[in-house]
Amino acid sequence: MTEYKLKYGCNPNQSPARIHMDGKEMPFTILNGSAGYINLLDAFNAWQLVKELKAATGLASAASFKHVSPAGAAVAHPLTETDRKVCFVPEGLELSPIASAYVRARGCDRVSSFGDFAALSDECDESVAQFLVKEVSDGIIAPSYSEKALEILKSKRRGNYLIIQIDPDYEPEEIETKQVFGMKFEQKRNNCQITPNLFDELPTQIKELPEIAKIDLLISMITLKYTQSNSVCYCMGGQTIGVGAGQQSRIACTRLAGTKADNYFLRTHEKVTSLPFIDGIRKCEADNAIDLYISDDCEELLKDGVWQRYFTEKPSVFTKEEKEEWHKNMTNVALGSDAFFPFEDNIERAVKSGVKYIAQPGGSVNDEAVIKCCDDNKIAMAMTGIRLFHH
């Protein structure tokens, strides 16, 4: 296939639209459904992320994309019973390594992953398909699919679920182009390699990073490489737990992603995992209810005439004191930033979300103050020397 015609571009008024490679054969095949402009932007950015993450960690990797930024990314790691509840894994469903990666990626921020585009580094197997078929998702990209997985996924969205197979050996040209306002931009493709040796330079007093912290920092930095800037990313236990994308100020990213990370951790509390949902409630409705339950607006959910839509009995309030006590257990979180931290306020906010490990390019005139702030808070910080802006 040398050209694929799209129904329209970013918006319905932007027609005609197409994707092509100036007459060259494109490296993907659409196995089911029809692709939209934003679908393909999500798919190709997400594929690059999971391919690089697998190469960097040696682990099966997955991502959940929305509007050209990752809602979550993760590597394969077994789920605990609490993890399965948080991620709404159907009872009895055995998860393969690639399935565990996708479940974790989507579980990072389930509200944002509503209607996502899934990406897998490895073959999509029946385990992934059995989980994904019950989720609201627009499409998936993977290097291959098992026969059973295809059968299951083709039944999704009334037979219109978008399934893309990508050539895993495809490498794009060195120079990439983009046109804005009639003018063509050209640049060398950002093919910098994110590897553990980027974390060798630690100007902080703490000079050692545990292995899991290195994996979390790899996930964070590779995720940032494909996230709209400015961006920061919190990770823990082999997955992202908070992605702050597309903010004009660094501190806004850190606060946004930090709040998402805090919410992720609150969702692991027993009061949340044991909420008495009514039979037959849709996962997306449960996700939205949980999001409100753990927020400061919890009382809105618990009003008479509202809670009955979600629960068999009225839950007790998740109090501020209970949240604060649970939050004390949140630690060993890793944080990556796509550009330098200009002020200490980013570190101070990160501390509130249990951050103990940081990777950032460095290069600010205020680096020494940021390093001192890390030392004061017993944080190990690596300076990578690589900026990862993405637009």
N, C-alpha and C positions, 0 to 999 in steps of 0.2 A: 504494500500500500504506500503510495507516494503522496497522497493527499486525503484529508478527511474533512468533509464539510460539516460545519456545526450549525445548529438551529439558529443561534445568535451568539454574540460575544458576551461580555460581562453582564449586559442588560438586554432585555427584549428589543429595545430600539436600535441595538447595534448589530445590524444585519446588512450585508452578508458577513459570514465569519468562516474561517477554515484554519486548519493546521497543516503545515507541509514543511519539507526540507529542500526546497528548490529542486524538485525532481528526483531527489534521492529516496531510497526505500526507508520508511520509518521503522524504528526498532520495537514496535509494539503491535499487538493484535487485540481487537475487541472481540471477546468470546460471547458476550451477551449484553444486551441493552444498547443505549446510544449515549455518547459522551457529550457533555457541555464544556464550554470554555473554561469555567472555574474547576470543573471536575478534573480536567487534564492538568491544569496548573497544580492542583492539589496532588494528583497522582504522581507527576514527575518529580516534584519537590520531595514528596514523601518517600518515593523509591530511592532517591539519592541518599536520604537520611538513613534508611534502614540498611542499605548496601554498605555504607561507610561504617555504620555502627557494628555490623557483623564483622567487617574486616578488622576493626579496631579491637574488638573484645573477643572474637572467636565464638560468640554466642548468637543463637537465633534472635532476631530483632524485629520489632514491629512499631508502627506509629499510627496515630489517629489524627488526621488533618482536618482543619476547618478554615475556609477562607485564606488559604495559602500560608497558614502557620500551624504548627503542631499543637493540638490540645494535649497530647501526651506521647511519650515514647518509652520503650522499655526493652530489656533483654530477657531471655528465658530464665525463669527462676520459679521453683515450686511455690504454690500458693498455700498459705495457712488457711484454717477454717474461717478465721476472721476475714482474710483477704477474699475468700470466695463469697462471703456474705456482702462485703463492701462492693464487690464487682458484680453481684447478682448472677453468679455462675449457677446454672440449673443443677439441682441435686442429682448426683449420680454421674454427671458428665466428667469423664476423665480427660484431662488436658494434656496434650502433647507439648513439647518445649515451645514450638512456634505459637501454639494456642495460648500458653501461659504468658508469652510476651505480649500478644495482642490484648488479652484480657487485662493485663497490667497497664498497658498503654491507654486503653480506653478508661480504665478505672482511675487514672490520674485526675480527671475532671469530667465526670460523666455528663454533667449538664452541657458543657461546651462540646462534647463529642456527639451530641444529638445530631444526626444527619451527617456523620463524618465520612471521610474517605480513608479506608484502611489500607495499610501497606505492610507487606511481609517480606522479609529477606529470604525466606525459604519457601518450599512448596506449601500451598494452602491445602491442608488435609481435612478430613471429615470432622475432626475435633474443633478446628477453627470455624468451619461452616455451621456446625450444630450450635455453637455459641452465637455467631454473627446473625444467623437467620432470625433470631428473636430480638435483635437490636435494630434501632432506626439508623440506617446507614445508606449513603448514596452510591457507594461503589468500593471496589477493591482492586489493588494492583499487586501482582506476585510473579515470580519467575515461572511458576508452573502450578497446576492444580491436579489433585487426584480426581479420578472419575466420580467418586461418591460426593466429593466436595462440590464439584461442578453441578451435579444433579440437584443438590440441596440449594445452592446459591441461585441457580436459575429459576427456582420456584419463588424467590423473594421479590417483593414489590410487583406482584402480579405478573411475574415473568420478565420484568424490565430492569432488574438489578444489573448495574454496570460492572462487568468483569473484564479486566485488562490483564493480558499476559505480556510481560516485558522481557526483552532479550537481556539476560544477565551479563552478557559479554560486551554489550554496547558501550562505547566510550565516545563522548561528544568531541567536537573539534576544540582546539585550544582557544580560539577566539569566539566569543559569543556577541550577539548583536541584539539591540532593542531599539524600537522607534518610539519617540515621544514628540508630539506636536509637529509631526512631519520630518523630524530630524533623527538621524540614525546614530545611536551610541554603539561603540565597540569597546570591548575590554577583554583582557585575559580572563578566562574562566577561573573561579575561585576553587582551585584543585589542591589547596594546602591540605596536608595530612594531619589529622588530629590523632596523636599517639601519646602513650604514657610519658615519653621523654619530655613532653611540653611542661610537665609538672616537676621537673628536676630543680628549677630555680625557685627556692623558697626564702625570700628575704626576711620572713618572720622568725621569731625565736624558736618556734616549733618547726622542725626540719623534716619530719617523717610523715608520710601518708600511708595509712593502712590500705591493703589491696582493694577492699570494697569501696573506699573513698576514691581511689583512682578510677575504678569502673564508673562510679557515679559522676565523677568529673568528666570522664570521656562522654558519657551520655549527655551531660549538660552542655558541653561545648559543641558536640556534633548536632544536637538539637538546635542550638543557637545559630549554627551555620545556615539553617534553613527556616529561621524565624524572622518575621518582619521586625526591623530595628526601630528604635532601641529595644533591647531585650535582655532579660536575665532569666535563669532557670534554676529552680531548686530540685534536687534529686535525693532519693533515699532508697536503699535496698534494691538497687538495680532498675529504678524507674524514675521518671520525672514525677514530681508531686505538685509543682506549680510553675507554670510558664507565663511570664509577663511579656507581652508582645506589642510592638508598634506604639510605644509611648514616646513623647517628645523629651521627657526628662528621665534620667537614670533612676532617680529616687522613686518616681511614679512606677517604673517597672518593678523595682524591688518591693515596693509596697503591694502592688497588684499581685505579683507572683507569690509574695509572702502570705498574703491573705488566702490565696488558693491552696498553698501548702498547709496552712493552719486548718483550713476546712477539710482537706484530705485527711489530716490526722484526727480531727474531731469525728469523722465518719467511722473511725475504727473503735469508737467508744461503745461499750455494751448497750447503753441507752439508745444508741442509733441502730446498731445491728439487730436489736431485738424489738424494734418498732412493730406494733401489731397491725400490719397492712391487711386490708380486706382481700379476700380471694379474687383473683382475676385482675388485680390492678396492673396497669401497664408499667413496664420498667421506667419509662420516661416520666410518668406521673409520680412514681415513687422517688425518682431522682430529684424532681422538683420539690417534692414534699420534704425530703431530707435537707435539701439546700436551705429551705425556709426554717426548718426545725432547728438547725444548728446556728442560725443567724440571730441577730439582735431583735428581729421581727417575729420571733417564734410565736408570740401571742396571736398574731394574725392567723396562723395555721390552726391554733387551738380554739378559735371562736366556735360557738355553737352554730351548727349549720355548715361549717367548713370542715372540721376534723372528721366528721362522719363520711365525707367523700373518700377518705383515704384509710381510715383505721377502724378496727372492730371495737376498740375502746379508746377513750381519750388518754393520750400519753401525758405523763407529768412533764413539766417544764425542764428543759436542759439548762440549769441555772448558770449564771456567770461564774459562781464559785466552783461548780463542778467542772466547767470548761477549763478554768485556770489550773485546777488541780491536775486534770488529765494532761494539760499542755506541758506540765513540768517533765513529763516522760519523753517529750519530743527532743531528740538529740542526734548527733552524728549526721546531720544533714549537710549535703554538699551544695555549693552555689557557684554557678558560672555566670559570667557577664560577657557580652559581645564587644564591649569597649571598657576603657578604664573607669574606675570609681573616682569621681572628682572630689568627693567629700566623705567624711567619716559617717555621715548620717545613713548611708547605705549599709555600712557594717553594723551600726547600732540597730537598724531595723532587722537585718538578717539574724542577729543574735536572738531576737524575740521568737524566731521560728526554728531555733535549735541548730543553727549553722555552726559547724566546727571546721569545715574545709571550704576553701575558696580558690577559684581559678579566674584570673582576669589578665588582660594584656599588660597592664601597667603603662607608664608613660605620662601620667598626670604630673603637673607641677606640685601636686599635693600628695604624691605617693608616700612620703615619709610619715605624714599624719595618718594616712590610711593604714600603713603598716603598724604604727604604734597602737592604733585602735584595735587592730587584730591581736596584737600582743597583749593588750590590756584585757581582752576577752578570750585569751587562750585559743586563738584560731590559727590554723596553718593555712597560709596563703601562697599560692604559686603565681608567678608572673610569667605568662606564656609568650609575650611579645607578638602575638597574632591577634589582630582585630578581625571581627567576624560580622561586619555589617552586611545586611541582606535586604535588598529592595527590588 
